[in-house]
Amino acid sequence: MMKRSRIYEMTLIALFTTLTIIGTQITIPLAFIPITMQTMFVLCSGMLLGSVKGMLSQLLYLALGLIGFPIFAGGKGGPQMILAVSFGYLIGFVVAPLAVGAVLRVLKKVNVFTVFLAGLAGTLVIDFFGITYILTLFNAFSAKPIPVPNVFAAILLPTIPGDLLKVAILALTVPYLYRVLSRQNLLPVKVANLSGNK
């Protein structure tokens, strides 16, 4: 039974890795950083798998891409991606499920409000790592440091409406999925002690 449970958990981790790869293919190109649907699956991994297993699903995604599989946005992959301006967001993907799962554990409920807050927390983590990495790269390799307000205006502001929409979609769908999967005992861990609005 324990071995079967471990195999099931590994399957779920691989499933969310696959969903993140699929989400990468749905892209809205912008000047610097493309908007993809993969962030929805990154956040959802923390909501349904919990902090650690959600993180592992994204760590696997990152490792496969760095090995050379063309699974990052734009069909890119390989160790050279470490020097890409978008690499900070990939680091954020690994950390975000930890924040998402932590918020739900603290709030002890999985409903529209708590999922929305958890999604915002995960999104902020992704943006923090993404923008920090961009500033670090530009300031390291450019003779003229890029002003922080310029980065926010060019990269963060255009993504806010899309990020809020994705978090709202998760807030409307994840509580239902959580209740259904929890009743069927299909969740690898309970990311919160309570589900629904009770």
C-alpha positions as CSV (number, residue, x, y, z in Angstrom):
1,M,0.0,0.0,0.0
2,M,2.8,2.4,0.9
3,K,4.6,1.6,-2.4
4,R,1.4,2.2,-4.3
5,S,0.9,5.5,-2.5
6,R,4.4,6.6,-3.4
7,I,3.9,5.7,-7.0
8,Y,0.6,7.7,-7.1
9,E,2.3,10.7,-5.6
10,M,5.2,10.5,-8.2
11,T,2.6,10.2,-10.9
12,L,0.8,13.4,-9.7
13,I,4.1,15.2,-9.6
14,A,4.9,14.2,-13.1
15,L,1.4,15.1,-14.2
16,F,1.8,18.7,-13.0
17,T,5.2,18.8,-14.7
18,T,3.5,17.8,-17.9
19,L,0.7,20.4,-17.4
20,T,3.3,23.1,-16.9
21,I,5.0,22.1,-20.2
22,I,1.7,22.2,-22.0
23,G,0.9,25.6,-20.5
24,T,4.1,26.9,-21.9
25,Q,2.8,26.3,-25.4
26,I,-0.1,28.7,-24.8
27,T,1.8,32.0,-25.0
28,I,0.9,35.7,-25.5
29,P,4.2,37.4,-26.7
30,L,5.3,40.6,-25.1
31,A,8.4,42.7,-25.6
32,F,10.5,41.2,-22.8
33,I,8.7,38.3,-21.0
34,P,5.9,36.3,-22.7
35,I,2.7,35.6,-20.8
36,T,2.0,31.9,-20.7
37,M,-0.7,29.7,-19.1
38,Q,1.9,27.7,-17.3
39,T,1.7,29.9,-14.2
40,M,-1.8,28.6,-13.6
41,F,-0.4,25.1,-13.3
42,V,2.5,26.2,-11.2
43,L,0.1,27.8,-8.7
44,C,-2.3,24.9,-8.9
45,S,0.4,22.4,-8.1
46,G,0.9,24.1,-4.7
47,M,-2.9,24.2,-4.1
48,L,-3.6,20.5,-4.9
49,L,-0.3,18.8,-4.2
50,G,0.8,20.8,-1.3
51,S,4.0,22.9,-0.9
52,V,6.7,20.2,-1.2
53,K,5.2,18.0,-3.9
54,G,4.1,21.1,-5.9
55,M,7.7,22.4,-5.6
56,L,9.0,19.0,-6.8
57,S,6.8,19.1,-9.9
58,Q,8.3,22.5,-10.9
59,L,11.8,21.5,-9.9
60,L,11.5,18.5,-12.3
61,Y,10.2,20.9,-15.0
62,L,13.3,23.2,-14.4
63,A,15.7,20.3,-14.4
64,L,14.3,18.8,-17.7
65,G,14.6,22.2,-19.4
66,L,18.2,22.8,-18.2
67,I,19.2,19.3,-19.3
68,G,18.2,20.4,-22.8
69,F,14.6,19.5,-23.4
70,P,12.9,22.4,-25.4
71,I,10.1,22.9,-22.8
72,F,10.6,26.5,-21.8
73,A,8.7,29.3,-23.3
74,G,9.4,29.7,-27.0
75,G,10.6,26.0,-27.3
76,K,13.9,26.8,-25.6
77,G,16.0,24.7,-23.3
78,G,19.5,23.9,-22.2
79,P,21.9,25.2,-19.5
80,Q,22.4,28.5,-21.4
81,M,19.0,29.5,-20.2
82,I,20.5,30.4,-16.9
83,L,21.6,33.6,-18.6
84,A,18.2,34.3,-20.1
85,V,16.3,37.3,-18.7
86,S,13.3,35.0,-18.0
87,F,15.3,32.5,-15.9
88,G,14.3,34.3,-12.7
89,Y,10.7,33.4,-13.3
90,L,11.6,29.8,-13.7
91,I,13.3,29.9,-10.2
92,G,10.1,31.6,-9.0
93,F,8.1,28.6,-10.4
94,V,10.0,26.3,-8.0
95,V,9.4,28.5,-5.0
96,A,5.8,29.6,-5.6
97,P,4.2,26.3,-4.7
98,L,5.8,26.6,-1.3
99,A,4.2,30.0,-0.7
100,V,0.8,28.8,-2.1
101,G,0.7,25.7,0.1
102,A,1.8,27.7,3.1
103,V,-1.0,30.3,2.8
104,L,-3.6,27.6,2.6
105,R,-2.2,25.8,5.6
106,V,-2.2,29.0,7.6
107,L,-5.8,29.9,6.6
108,K,-6.9,26.3,7.1
109,K,-9.6,26.6,4.4
110,V,-9.8,26.0,0.7
111,N,-12.4,28.4,-0.8
112,V,-12.7,31.1,-3.3
113,F,-11.2,33.7,-1.0
114,T,-8.3,31.7,0.4
115,V,-7.4,30.3,-3.1
116,F,-7.3,33.8,-4.5
117,L,-5.0,35.0,-1.7
118,A,-2.8,31.9,-2.2
119,G,-2.7,32.6,-5.9
120,L,-1.7,36.2,-5.3
121,A,1.1,35.1,-3.0
122,G,2.4,32.7,-5.5
123,T,2.2,35.2,-8.3
124,L,4.1,37.8,-6.2
125,V,6.8,35.2,-5.5
126,I,7.2,34.5,-9.2
127,D,7.3,38.2,-10.1
128,F,9.8,38.9,-7.3
129,F,12.3,36.3,-8.5
130,G,11.7,37.2,-12.1
131,I,12.3,41.0,-11.7
132,T,15.1,40.6,-9.3
133,Y,16.9,38.3,-11.8
134,I,16.3,40.7,-14.6
135,L,17.7,43.6,-12.6
136,T,20.7,41.5,-11.6
137,L,21.5,40.5,-15.2
138,F,21.2,44.0,-16.6
139,N,23.2,45.6,-13.8
140,A,25.9,43.0,-14.1
141,F,26.4,43.1,-17.9
142,S,25.3,46.7,-18.7
143,A,27.5,49.7,-18.3
144,K,24.4,51.7,-17.4
145,P,22.2,50.1,-14.7
146,I,18.5,49.9,-15.6
147,P,16.2,52.0,-13.3
148,V,13.9,49.9,-11.2
149,P,10.8,51.9,-12.2
150,N,11.5,51.2,-15.9
151,V,11.5,47.4,-15.2
152,F,8.2,47.6,-13.4
153,A,6.7,49.7,-16.1
154,A,7.9,47.6,-19.0
155,I,7.6,44.1,-17.5
156,L,5.4,44.0,-14.4
157,L,2.5,46.3,-15.2
158,P,1.5,44.7,-18.6
159,T,1.2,41.3,-16.9
160,I,-1.0,42.4,-14.0
161,P,-4.4,42.0,-15.7
162,G,-3.5,38.5,-17.1
163,D,-2.1,37.4,-13.7
164,L,-5.3,38.6,-11.9
165,L,-7.4,36.8,-14.4
166,K,-5.5,33.5,-14.0
167,V,-5.7,33.8,-10.2
168,A,-9.5,34.5,-10.4
169,I,-10.0,31.4,-12.6
170,L,-8.1,29.3,-10.1
171,A,-10.2,30.7,-7.2
172,L,-13.3,29.7,-9.0
173,T,-12.2,26.2,-10.0
174,V,-9.7,24.9,-7.4
175,P,-12.1,24.8,-4.4
176,Y,-14.4,22.5,-6.4
177,L,-11.6,20.3,-7.5
178,Y,-10.2,20.2,-4.0
179,R,-13.5,19.0,-2.5
180,V,-14.1,16.4,-5.2
181,L,-10.6,15.0,-5.0
182,S,-10.6,15.1,-1.2
183,R,-13.8,13.1,-0.9
184,Q,-12.4,10.5,-3.3
185,N,-9.2,10.5,-1.2
186,L,-7.2,11.3,-4.3
187,L,-5.1,14.2,-2.8
188,P,-1.6,13.2,-1.9
189,V,-1.7,15.6,1.1
190,K,-4.3,17.9,2.7
191,V,-3.0,21.4,2.0
192,A,-5.6,22.7,4.5
193,N,-7.5,21.1,7.3
194,L,-10.9,22.3,6.0
195,S,-12.4,22.5,2.6
196,G,-15.3,24.7,1.5
197,N,-16.8,27.6,3.4
198,K,-17.4,25.9,6.8
